[in-house]
Amino acid sequence: MKELKPTMNNTTGSWDKFYNETEFNYFFKNQGDKPYWVQRFIEPRESVMDMASGAGRIPFLIKQIRPNLEISVSDFSRRSLSDLEKMKDLFSEVTFLDITKIDREDNWYDVITACEVLEHLDDPKIAVKEMARVARRKIIVTTPYRENTADPSHKWAFTLDDMYDLLSPYGQTMVSVINGDSNILGVVWLS
């Protein structure tokens, strides 16, 4: 992983400010094929928690593809949670959770997803360890591929090897480039 120089801190307050200053529809643009690839690895009856859901863009788009899928959403930004609450009829649960300290027992959900999240964290390894603790069957993540974005909140840039090294200690791992060549998809089948 290559450490970048973010100009935005990864705090509840900075994300609340970001969501307050950003037009809501912005979050639903340019998602490419990420929702399609993420949902392909979720079985019909698996319970899913999407971590750091932000405005809910990825889980919302997954629900458009698979309307019967039970998805819970979470974030640690109160502003984000207020947006997610507006879509609560789509989701099984809308809750405050911090991906680095998930307030759930071990093996609580079948699948944990974290789409476009790890690149923002101070230590992505802590988040992956927590997701592996709380998930029973799988972890599914997406990140930007290398440094293909000028996002001021990104702290890390990942290659395929970086993602494999991050996820593989927890089980059988597959990593691939998706969405043209702009994103990495990582899936871990937990041991």
C-alpha positions as CSV (number, residue, x, y, z in Angstrom):
1,M,0.0,0.0,0.0
2,K,1.3,3.4,-0.9
3,E,0.5,6.1,1.7
4,L,-0.9,9.3,0.2
5,K,-1.2,12.8,1.6
6,P,-4.9,13.4,2.3
7,T,-6.1,16.9,2.8
8,M,-9.2,15.7,4.7
9,N,-9.2,14.0,8.0
10,N,-11.1,10.7,8.5
11,T,-13.2,11.9,11.5
12,T,-17.0,11.9,12.1
13,G,-16.9,15.8,11.9
14,S,-15.0,16.0,8.6
15,W,-17.4,13.5,7.0
16,D,-20.5,15.3,8.4
17,K,-19.1,18.5,6.8
18,F,-18.4,16.7,3.5
19,Y,-21.9,15.3,3.3
20,N,-23.4,18.7,4.2
21,E,-21.5,20.4,1.5
22,T,-22.0,17.9,-1.3
23,E,-25.0,17.6,-3.5
24,F,-26.8,14.3,-2.7
25,N,-27.1,13.2,-6.3
26,Y,-23.3,13.3,-6.7
27,F,-23.0,10.1,-4.8
28,F,-25.1,8.1,-7.3
29,K,-23.1,9.2,-10.4
30,N,-20.3,7.2,-12.0
31,Q,-20.5,4.0,-10.0
32,G,-19.7,1.9,-13.1
33,D,-20.1,-1.8,-12.6
34,K,-19.1,-2.0,-8.9
35,P,-22.6,-2.9,-7.7
36,Y,-22.9,-5.6,-10.3
37,W,-19.6,-7.2,-9.3
38,V,-20.3,-6.9,-5.5
39,Q,-23.8,-8.5,-5.7
40,R,-22.5,-11.5,-7.8
41,F,-20.7,-12.8,-4.7
42,I,-23.7,-12.6,-2.4
43,E,-25.9,-15.6,-2.1
44,P,-29.7,-15.1,-1.9
45,R,-30.3,-15.8,1.8
46,E,-27.1,-14.3,3.2
47,S,-27.3,-11.4,5.7
48,V,-25.3,-8.4,4.5
49,M,-23.9,-5.4,6.3
50,D,-22.5,-2.6,4.2
51,M,-19.9,-0.7,6.3
52,A,-19.3,3.0,5.9
53,S,-22.2,3.2,3.5
54,G,-22.0,7.0,3.1
55,A,-25.1,8.1,1.1
56,G,-26.0,4.5,0.4
57,R,-25.0,4.5,-3.2
58,I,-23.6,1.0,-3.6
59,P,-26.3,-0.8,-1.5
60,F,-29.0,1.2,-3.2
61,L,-27.8,0.2,-6.6
62,I,-27.3,-3.4,-5.5
63,K,-31.0,-3.4,-4.4
64,Q,-32.0,-2.2,-7.9
65,I,-30.3,-5.4,-9.3
66,R,-31.4,-7.7,-6.5
67,P,-34.5,-6.3,-4.8
68,N,-35.1,-9.3,-2.5
69,L,-31.6,-9.1,-1.0
70,E,-31.5,-8.2,2.7
71,I,-28.9,-5.5,3.2
72,S,-28.2,-3.5,6.3
73,V,-26.3,-0.2,6.1
74,S,-24.1,1.7,8.5
75,D,-21.9,4.7,8.8
76,F,-20.1,6.7,11.6
77,S,-21.2,10.1,10.1
78,R,-24.5,11.3,11.7
79,R,-25.2,13.3,8.5
80,S,-24.8,10.2,6.4
81,L,-27.1,8.3,8.7
82,S,-29.8,10.9,8.2
83,D,-29.6,10.3,4.4
84,L,-29.7,6.6,4.9
85,E,-32.7,6.9,7.2
86,K,-34.6,8.4,4.2
87,M,-34.1,5.1,2.4
88,K,-34.8,2.9,5.4
89,D,-37.6,1.0,3.6
90,L,-34.9,-0.5,1.3
91,F,-32.7,-1.8,4.0
92,S,-33.0,-4.3,6.9
93,E,-31.2,-2.0,9.3
94,V,-29.7,1.5,9.4
95,T,-27.2,1.9,12.2
96,F,-24.2,3.8,13.5
97,L,-21.1,1.6,13.3
98,D,-17.4,2.4,13.1
99,I,-15.6,0.0,10.7
100,T,-12.5,-0.1,13.0
101,K,-14.6,-1.1,16.1
102,I,-17.7,-2.9,14.9
103,D,-20.2,-3.1,17.8
104,R,-21.4,-6.6,17.0
105,E,-20.6,-10.1,18.3
106,D,-18.4,-12.4,16.3
107,N,-20.0,-14.0,13.2
108,W,-23.0,-11.6,13.3
109,Y,-23.5,-11.2,9.6
110,D,-22.9,-13.6,6.7
111,V,-21.3,-11.0,4.5
112,I,-19.6,-7.7,5.2
113,T,-19.1,-5.3,2.3
114,A,-17.0,-2.1,2.3
115,C,-17.1,-0.3,-1.0
116,E,-14.7,2.6,-1.5
117,V,-13.8,2.7,2.2
118,L,-10.4,1.2,3.0
119,E,-8.5,4.0,1.1
120,H,-9.8,6.5,3.6
121,L,-8.8,4.8,6.9
122,D,-5.8,5.5,9.0
123,D,-5.1,1.7,9.2
124,P,-7.1,-0.5,6.8
125,K,-5.7,-3.7,8.5
126,I,-7.7,-2.9,11.6
127,A,-10.9,-2.6,9.6
128,V,-10.3,-5.9,7.7
129,K,-9.5,-7.7,10.9
130,E,-12.8,-6.4,12.4
131,M,-14.8,-7.3,9.3
132,A,-13.3,-10.8,9.4
133,R,-14.4,-11.1,13.1
134,V,-18.0,-10.0,12.5
135,A,-18.5,-11.8,9.2
136,R,-19.4,-15.5,9.1
137,R,-18.7,-16.3,5.5
138,K,-17.3,-13.5,3.3
139,I,-15.8,-10.0,3.1
140,I,-16.3,-8.1,-0.1
141,V,-14.4,-4.8,-0.7
142,T,-13.7,-2.3,-3.5
143,T,-11.1,0.4,-3.6
144,P,-9.7,2.6,-6.3
145,Y,-6.9,0.9,-8.3
146,R,-3.6,2.6,-7.7
147,E,-3.7,6.4,-7.6
148,N,-6.4,6.9,-10.2
149,T,-8.2,9.6,-8.3
150,A,-7.6,13.0,-7.0
151,D,-9.9,12.5,-4.0
152,P,-8.5,14.6,-1.1
153,S,-9.7,12.1,1.5
154,H,-7.7,9.1,0.2
155,K,-4.9,8.1,2.5
156,W,-3.9,4.9,0.7
157,A,-3.5,3.7,-2.9
158,F,-3.7,-0.1,-3.5
159,T,-2.4,-2.4,-6.2
160,L,-3.7,-6.0,-6.7
161,D,-0.8,-7.4,-4.7
162,D,-1.5,-4.9,-1.8
163,M,-5.2,-6.0,-1.7
164,Y,-4.3,-9.7,-1.8
165,D,-1.8,-9.2,1.0
166,L,-4.3,-7.3,3.1
167,L,-7.1,-9.9,2.7
168,S,-5.5,-13.3,2.3
169,P,-4.6,-13.9,5.9
170,Y,-8.3,-14.4,6.6
171,G,-9.1,-17.1,3.9
172,Q,-9.3,-17.9,0.3
173,T,-9.0,-14.6,-1.6
174,M,-9.7,-13.4,-5.1
175,V,-8.7,-9.9,-6.3
176,S,-9.5,-8.4,-9.7
177,V,-9.6,-5.1,-11.5
178,I,-13.1,-4.0,-12.4
179,N,-14.9,-0.9,-13.7
180,G,-12.6,-0.5,-16.6
181,D,-9.3,-0.3,-14.8
182,S,-10.3,2.1,-12.1
183,N,-11.2,-0.2,-9.1
184,I,-10.1,-3.3,-7.3
185,L,-12.6,-5.9,-6.1
186,G,-11.5,-8.2,-3.3
187,V,-13.4,-11.1,-2.0
188,V,-12.4,-13.3,1.0
189,W,-14.1,-16.6,1.7
190,L,-13.4,-16.8,5.5
191,S,-11.6,-19.9,6.9
